[in-house]
């Protein structure tokens, strides 16, 4: 996840990731989907890309 730092006047990476589930691959440059959210409908922040993959794999095996 990147955020704009007004203090430093730069865009900085926070070290966190938000994962979007795409609903279609028809338009690869346009994201038709939704972020993974928790029970309070807040985006889940992941620390690593591997963490995201593990979480999504668990979701896939639940269904």
N, C-alpha and C positions, 0 to 999 in steps of 0.2 A: 504494500500500500504506500503510495506517495502522498505527501502533504506539502503544502506551501508554507515555508517559514518566513513570515513577515519580518522577523528580526534579522535574519541572514539574507533575505531577498533571494532565496533559492527554493527549489523543490527537492525535498529530502525523502529518502526511503525510510520508513519507520521500522523495518525489520519484521513487519507483520504482513500477512496475506489474507485476502478475502477471496473465496471461491465462488464463482458463478456457474450455475448449471445451465448450459445452453439447451434451448428447446429445438433448435434447428441448426443444421450445418449448411443450409442452402445459401446463406449469405455470410460467409466467414468473417467479413470485416464489420458486421453489425451484430451486436450481442442481443439476441432475443432470449432472455432467460431471467433468472432470479438468483440472488445471492443465497448461500446457505445461511439460515437464521436459527437462533436459539428459541426457547419457549416464550421469550418476551419479544419475539419478532425483531431482534437486533442481529446484525450480521456477525457471524462467528469469525473471530480473528485467529489465524493460525500462525505459529512461529516459523514453520519451515514448509517447504513444498511437499516433503515426505509426509508430514503430518496431515496435510490436505488429502493426499492420495490414500492414506490409511483410513481416514474418516469416510471418504467417498466409497471405498471398497466395502466398509461396514454397511453403508446405506444400501449398496447394491445387493449384498447378501441377505438383508432383512426382507427384501421384496421377493 
